[in-house]
Structures are given as structure tokens and as C-alpha cells.
Amino acid sequence: MVTPLKRILVIVKPFRARDTVDALAGFKSVQDVTVAECRGHGRQKGHLELYEGSEYRITFLPKVRIEFVASSFELEEIVTAIRNAALTGRIGDGKIFVLPLAAAHFPEVA
């Protein structure tokens, strides 16, 4: 029997990344997680900074992108765990994208 899989993409604030990845550790279907630093622009609108007396606007703020594949059967519990780990209650908490996955091929270990 083939387990239906979903591709899950999570964007969080950098200081919430470790907690979010740790929250995924308890799920059997989440085995490999990819984490990458990135920058994003959204409702936060950035902020002003001073550099050598000049003001400039920072519009792309640092974020962390977490990506993995998981079983459709654990999806609701996984999304709830991510929300609990990543939520700060402020603008810019990020997003959780759940995407269909047509196929996944895992290389065999010799």
C-alpha cells in the first residue's frame, strides 16, 4: 500500500525555526527536513534603519523556510504542531503551505 504524501512548506521568523523543527520530531512520517535562510516581504512592510547618518528602508526581512514531505494521515496534527511552535501573535509569523505531491522517490541506501 502506498501512503499518500503532502509537501509542506513553512515560512517562519528565524528565532522560531529551531522550535518548529523540534516540534516535527515526534511525527513518524517526517524524516527529512530542509531548512534555508531567506528573505520575505509581506504585511510587516519592513522598517527604517540608519547607516552613517542616512535613513533607508529595509523591505525584505529575514525568514526561515522549512520544507518536508509528510503523510496525509498526520497532516492536521503536523499543522497544529507547527502553529503552536511558530506562533508569536504578531504580524510576520509566517505561512504554512500544504501542496499535493504526485510522487516521491527516495534513493536506496547500499
N, C-alpha and C positions, 0 to 999 in steps of 0.2 A: 504494500500500500504506500502511495506517495503522499507525503504530508504537504498540504497547501501552505505556501510561504508568502510573506509580505516583505517588501523592502521598506525599512523605516529610516527616515532622515530627520534628525533633531538638530535644531539650532538653539544654543543656549549662551548665557553670559559665561565668560571664561572662569569665573570663580565658582560656578555651579557644575562645571564639566566633570570633575572627579566624583562628586556626589551622584551625578546622573549615571555615569558608567558603573559605579559601585552598586547602584540600585538594580542594574541589569544582571548582576552576577548570580542572582537566585533563580534565574529562568533557564530551564533546561535547553530550550531551543535557541537561546542567544549564546553562540560560541565564539564568534569572531566579531570584533568591533573596530571600526576605523574612526580615528579622531584626527581632525585637522583644524588648524587655526585659520580663520577667515575674517573678513570684514563685511559689515552689513549696513544698509541704510533703510530706515523704516520710520515708524511713528516716533522714535526718540528724537529725530531731527538733528542729532549731533549737538555740539556745544562750541563755545568760543574759547580760544586759548591765546595767551600772549607769548610771543617769541621775539626777543630782542626789541621790545617796545612796540611791536606790530601785532595787531589783533588778526587772527584768522580763524575760520570756521572749520571744525572737524566734522565732516558729514558721514564718513564711513567709520563706524565704531567696531572695536574688536569683538568677535564672536567665536564660538567653537562649534564645529559641525561634527556630529556623531552619526555614523551610518552603520547599519547592520541588517541582517536578514533574520526573520523570526517566524515561528509557526503561527498560522492564523488562529489556532485554537487558544493561544495565550495572549492574543492581541489586546484585549480590554485590560487585562492585568498589567501588561507591559506599559501601555499608555498611561495608566493610573500611576504606576511607579515612577515613570519619567516626570509626570506633572508634579508629584509630591517632592521629588528631588530637585527639580529645576525652578519651581515657582518661588519668586520673591515678592510678588504682589505689585510690582512696579512696571511701568512701560518698558518694553525691551526684553521681556522674559524669554522671548523666542517663539519657535513654532515646532510642531510635530507633524510631519508629513508621512502618511501611510500610502504606499504605492503598490499596485499589483506587480507580481513577479511571474513572468511566463515560465522561466526555467532557471535553475541554478546548477552549476556543475562544479563539484569540489574535487580537486586533484587527489589522487590516491597517494598515500604515503608508502614508500617501498619498504 
